[in-house]
Amino acid sequence: MAAEWLDVPAGSAFGTANLPYGVFSIGAEPVRRVGVAVGDRVLDVGAVARAVRADFAGLLGAESLNPLLAAGPAVWRSVRAAVRGWLSGAVPAETVLPHLVDRAAVRLHLPFEVADYVDFYSCEQHAVNAGRIFRPDAEEPLPPNWRHLPIGYHGRAGTLVVSGTDVVRPSGQRREPGREGPVFGPSARLDFEAEVGFVVGVPSPRGRGVRVADFAEHVFGAFLVNDWSARDLQAWEYVPLGPFLGKSFATSVSPWVVPLAALSAARVAPPPRDPEPLPYLRDAEGDPWGLDLRLTVRLNGHVVSRPPFARMYWTPAQQLAHLTVNGAAVRTGDVFASGTVSGPERGEWGSLLELSWNGADPVRLPDGRERGFLRDGDVVSISATAPGPGGAVVGFGEVTGRVLPAVGNGPNA
Amino acid sequence: MAAEWLDVPAGSAFGTANLPYGVFSIGAEPVRRVGVAVGDRVLDVGAVARAVRADFAGLLGAESLNPLLAAGPAVWRSVRAAVRGWLSGAVPAETVLPHLVDRAAVRLHLPFEVADYVDFYSCEQHAVNAGRIFRPDAEEPLPPNWRHLPIGYHGRAGTLVVSGTDVVRPSGQRREPGREGPVFGPSARLDFEAEVGFVVGVPSPRGRGVRVADFAEHVFGAFLVNDWSARDLQAWEYVPLGPFLGKSFATSVSPWVVPLAALSAARVAPPPRDPEPLPYLRDAEGDPWGLDLRLTVRLNGHVVSRPPFARMYWTPAQQLAHLTVNGAAVRTGDVFASGTVSGPERGEWGSLLELSWNGADPVRLPDGRERGFLRDGDVVSISATAPGPGGAVVGFGEVTGRVLPAVGNGPNA
C-alpha cells in the first residue's frame, strides 16, 4: 500500500509490487547512486538508508548494485521490505520525499559491474527459424545437442552498455557473392536480438555446480538485453569456435534490474521437454522457473514484434545449472542472457534475421519503409511487462539504442 | 649490471635482463605485494618505492598489477629503469636488501584482475593437426577462414587461476559410442593446451580499433597459459556456438608477467602468410611481433613436448588488431591467449590430443606408463625461455597444475 504522498500513476508498471533497482546520477554530478524506480520517480535509497537504516547504508550507498547483489537473499528480502516500508508511510514523508527524483531528470548507468557474460540459445522457435534459414535442405533444423543442453557461449563483458548508448555499426570481414576471399568493411547485415538477462549475486565456489533448485539463492534479478549482431561478420567467422566479432562490439542492457521477488506472479510452467533432460537439468519439483514476460520490440517507434518469454525451452535455472555443472565458478556480477526470444507466430520473432527471413522478405514499417536489416539512424527499443500480484503489472522499462554509421577503424585501412 | 650484493646465479633466466612482475604474499599474511623476480628472489618493489620513489609507491604498492598496467608505456619504462637501478647499486644496498625475499618462501597469486579473456587458434600446425584428427577425409584440414583472420572466441575470465592451483576434473555431457543420447559424468578426455598469453594495460575506446602498429602501446607483457580442455564435453557441445563447458572449468596462467621490454631480443619475423592478410592485419613495416619463445611441456616431470612459439601464423599484434577491428573496446586486465602452440615435429605438439592422435597412439612416458589423455593425479607443467640481450636467457618460469578427481556436482545427480 503506497503512502498517501506517493503519487504513483494508476496502473503504473513501476508500482510498489515492482521496485526494480538501478544506478543513477543527477545532472552533471559525477557521483552514482543506487535507486529504486517507483511510478515516474526514482528513490535515492542510499540517502534514505543513511537517515533511517544505517545497517543498509553501505550496500545502498555504493556506486553500483554489486555490494547489494553480493549480500544474498536474506538481505535482498530485508532491503526490499524496508524500501517498501519507506514508500508506505513507515517513516515520515519528510524522510523520503527529498530523495525522490523525477525519473526523467536522472541519468541511468550500467547498474552492475559485469564479471563474466554468457549468452544462451534457449528458444526453440528461434533455433528452428535459424536452422531453416541457414540450412533450408536439412530435415532437422535443430543441432543434435539442442534438446539435451542449453547451448551457450561466452560473450564480451567489457562491451555491455546501458540502454541509450549509441551503437556504432561494426566493421569486419565478410564474404560477398562471386568473390573468393573476404572483403573488409561495415557490416551490411546488422541486427538486433530481443533477450532477457539475469545477474548473479551470490558467488559459487570453483569445482561445484549450482543446482537448479538453488537458482534463487544465487540470482538476484532480471532485465532486458539487445544482443546486437552483425550477421555477415558472424557467418564468416563462427566456424569452428563460435561468434566473436559479430557480437562483441556492443550488447545493450536495460537500466532497471527487476528482483526475482517481484516476479512471483509471473512464474509459469515451462513447455514440456522431449527427451527428458538429464537429472542435473530437471526442473526442481514444483518450483520451475518459466517466466511469463511479454516483450515488445519497436523499430523507430513501430512495434515489429511481441516475443513471449513464457515459451522458452530452457529456463534460467537450467541455464545456471548447466553453466556451472563442469565446476565453473560464478561471481557477483556474472550476467547470462536467454538467447533470442521468438514465439510461434511471425509477429513474435525476436530478430530481423527471422522477421525478414534473412532479408528475403523485408519487414514493412507503417511509414512505408522496409527493413531487411538495420540502417544507420535506426532506433531499436525492447520493453517488457510481467503479471504482478493482484492484477498489477510489473514493468521492465526498456533497452534502447540507435545505430550510428561505421567509422574508419583499423590501421592501414 | 647487477650490484655486487645481488647474487644472481650465473645463467639465471631471471637475470636483470628479464625482471618480470608478479604478485606475492609472505607466509600467512593476507596482504599481497607487487614483486619483481630476480635470480632466486623476489623484490618487494612497493616497499622500495615507498623508501626512494614515492611517485611509484601507489602503482607498486597495489595488490595487483592493474594500476601499473593502466599507467602506460612511458611509466612502464620509467619503473623498469628504476627497478634495474635499485638492483645495480643506484641506491644503498640497505635500501633494497631487506625487501628481497626468497622466491621459494613466497606464495604467488594471480598477478592481475582479469577483465575479458579471449582465446585464439593461431598456430597453423595445431589447426592442421586438429583438422586431420576430426575430419580425416577432408582435403583441406583448415577451415576456409583460417588464413584470413585469427580465429578466436571469448573464454571464462572468472576461472583463470594461477599456476599451482589444482584442477578438478570437470563433469558434463558427452557422447558414448553405441548410445543415442548423451551421458553425464566426469570427462574421459581431459587435455592440456600449451599457450602464450598477453595482458592489456592501456584501454582502447569503444568504436575504434587498435592498429597492429600500436600493439606495444596497449599490451604490457606475456606469460604462459595452460588452456585445460575436456575434449569429450567440447565435441558434443561446440556446434554451433563454440567451446563452453569444455574449457570454462579452469585456465591456468604462470605467475610472472614478462614485460615486452624484456623480449626485444626475442622478436623474429613471423612465417610468410599466403594469401596476404587484409590491410588491417598486415604486420607493421619493420616492426612485426613474431616472438622466439621456446616452450617445454612436462607431464609428471617428463618432457613430452617442446613447442616453438616463433612459428605462430598470427602474431599477438595481429590478434589484438582483429579483436578490436569491430570497435570492441579493450580494458586494463584484458587477457588474450595464442591458441595451442605446435611445431612441425611430433615432439613439438602442444596438446595430448595431438601427441596421442586423439588417444589412438598414446604417449609413452619414460616410466613405462602411457597417456592418451590425462589421468587423476597427473601434473602438467609448461615452461618457456626466450633469447635475451647479449646471450642472456629470459625465463617465463612455469605454469603447473595437478588433476584432481571429479566431484559429484549438479543436483539430483
Contacts between the chains, C-beta under 8 A, distances in Angstrom:
chain1	res1	chain2	res2	distance
A	115	B	157	7.2
A	115	B	158	5.7
A	116	B	156	5.6
A	116	B	157	5.5
A	116	B	158	4.9
A	118	B	244	8.0
A	121	B	241	6.1
A	143	B	239	5.5
A	143	B	240	5.9
A	145	B	173	7.8
A	145	B	182	7.4
A	145	B	236	5.8
A	145	B	237	6.2
A	145	B	239	7.2
A	148	B	173	6.3
A	148	B	181	6.5
A	148	B	182	5.3
A	149	B	173	5.6
A	149	B	182	7.6
A	149	B	237	6.6
A	151	B	237	7.0
A	151	B	240	7.6
A	151	B	241	5.5
A	151	B	244	7.7
A	152	B	241	6.9
A	152	B	244	5.5
A	153	B	153	7.0
A	153	B	154	7.3
A	153	B	241	4.2
A	153	B	242	5.0
A	153	B	243	7.8
A	153	B	244	5.6
A	154	B	153	7.3
A	154	B	154	4.0
A	154	B	155	6.0
A	154	B	156	5.8
A	154	B	244	7.1
A	154	B	248	7.2
A	155	B	154	6.0
A	156	B	116	5.6
A	156	B	154	5.8
A	156	B	328	6.0
A	157	B	115	7.3
A	157	B	116	5.5
A	157	B	157	6.9
A	158	B	115	5.7
A	158	B	116	4.8
A	158	B	328	7.5
A	158	B	329	5.9
A	158	B	330	7.2
A	158	B	331	4.9
A	158	B	334	6.9
A	159	B	206	6.4
A	159	B	328	5.5
A	159	B	329	6.1
A	161	B	206	7.6
A	168	B	206	7.5
A	168	B	207	4.3
A	168	B	327	5.2
A	170	B	326	3.8
A	170	B	327	5.2
A	171	B	325	6.4
A	171	B	326	6.2
A	171	B	327	7.3
A	172	B	325	6.0
A	172	B	326	4.9
A	173	B	145	7.8
A	173	B	148	6.3
A	173	B	149	5.6
A	173	B	278	6.7
A	181	B	148	6.5
A	181	B	275	6.4
A	182	B	145	7.4
A	182	B	148	5.3
A	182	B	149	7.6
A	182	B	278	7.2
A	184	B	278	4.9
A	184	B	279	7.3
A	184	B	280	6.5
A	206	B	159	6.4
A	206	B	161	7.6
A	206	B	168	7.5
A	206	B	249	7.8
A	206	B	250	7.1
A	207	B	168	4.3
A	207	B	407	6.1
A	207	B	409	7.3
A	208	B	407	7.0
A	208	B	409	5.3
A	209	B	409	3.9
A	209	B	410	4.5
A	209	B	411	7.5
A	211	B	410	6.7
A	211	B	411	3.1
A	211	B	412	7.5
A	212	B	411	5.5
A	212	B	412	7.8
A	213	B	411	5.7
A	214	B	411	7.5
A	230	B	326	7.2
A	233	B	326	6.7
A	236	B	145	5.8
A	237	B	145	6.2
A	237	B	149	6.6
A	237	B	151	7.0
A	238	B	240	7.0
A	238	B	241	7.7
A	238	B	242	7.4
A	239	B	143	5.5
A	239	B	145	7.2
A	240	B	143	6.0
A	240	B	151	7.6
A	240	B	238	7.0
A	240	B	242	7.3
A	241	B	121	6.1
A	241	B	151	5.5
A	241	B	152	6.8
A	241	B	153	4.1
A	241	B	238	7.7
A	241	B	242	4.4
A	241	B	243	6.5
A	242	B	153	5.0
A	242	B	238	7.4
A	242	B	240	7.3
A	242	B	241	4.4
A	242	B	242	2.2
A	242	B	243	7.2
A	243	B	153	7.8
A	243	B	241	6.5
A	243	B	242	7.2
A	244	B	118	7.9
A	244	B	151	7.7
A	244	B	152	5.6
A	244	B	153	5.6
A	244	B	154	7.2
A	245	B	322	7.4
A	245	B	323	7.7
A	245	B	325	7.0
A	245	B	326	4.2
A	245	B	328	7.1
A	246	B	326	7.9
A	248	B	154	7.2
A	248	B	323	7.9
A	248	B	326	6.5
A	248	B	328	4.5
A	249	B	206	7.8
A	249	B	326	4.5
A	249	B	327	4.6
A	249	B	328	5.4
A	250	B	206	7.2
A	250	B	327	7.6
A	275	B	181	6.4
A	278	B	173	6.7
A	278	B	182	7.2
A	278	B	184	4.9
A	278	B	413	7.8
A	279	B	184	7.3
A	279	B	410	7.3
A	279	B	411	7.4
A	279	B	412	4.2
A	279	B	413	4.9
A	280	B	184	6.5
A	280	B	410	3.2
A	280	B	411	5.9
A	280	B	412	6.4
A	280	B	413	4.6
A	282	B	411	8.0
A	282	B	412	6.0
A	284	B	411	7.6
A	321	B	410	6.5
A	321	B	411	6.7
A	322	B	245	7.5
A	323	B	245	7.7
A	323	B	248	7.8
A	324	B	409	7.8
A	325	B	171	6.4
A	325	B	172	6.0
A	325	B	245	7.0
A	325	B	409	6.2
A	325	B	410	4.6
A	326	B	170	3.8
A	326	B	171	6.3
A	326	B	172	4.9
A	326	B	230	7.1
A	326	B	233	6.7
A	326	B	245	4.2
A	326	B	246	7.9
A	326	B	248	6.4
A	326	B	249	4.5
A	327	B	168	5.2
A	327	B	170	5.2
A	327	B	171	7.3
A	327	B	249	4.6
A	327	B	250	7.7
A	327	B	407	7.6
A	327	B	409	6.2
A	328	B	156	6.0
A	328	B	158	7.5
A	328	B	159	5.5
A	328	B	245	7.1
A	328	B	248	4.5
A	328	B	249	5.4
A	329	B	158	5.8
A	329	B	159	6.1
A	330	B	158	7.2
A	331	B	158	4.9
A	334	B	158	7.0
A	407	B	207	6.1
A	407	B	208	7.0
A	407	B	327	7.6
A	409	B	207	7.4
A	409	B	208	5.3
A	409	B	209	3.9
A	409	B	324	7.8
A	409	B	325	6.2
A	409	B	327	6.2
A	410	B	209	4.6
A	410	B	211	6.8
A	410	B	279	7.3
A	410	B	280	3.2
A	410	B	321	6.6
A	410	B	325	4.6
A	411	B	209	7.5
A	411	B	211	3.0
A	411	B	212	5.4
A	411	B	213	5.7
A	411	B	214	7.5
A	411	B	279	7.5
A	411	B	280	5.9
A	411	B	284	7.6
A	411	B	321	6.7
A	412	B	211	7.5
A	412	B	212	7.7
A	412	B	279	4.2
A	412	B	280	6.4
A	412	B	282	5.9
A	413	B	278	7.8
A	413	B	279	4.9
A	413	B	280	4.6
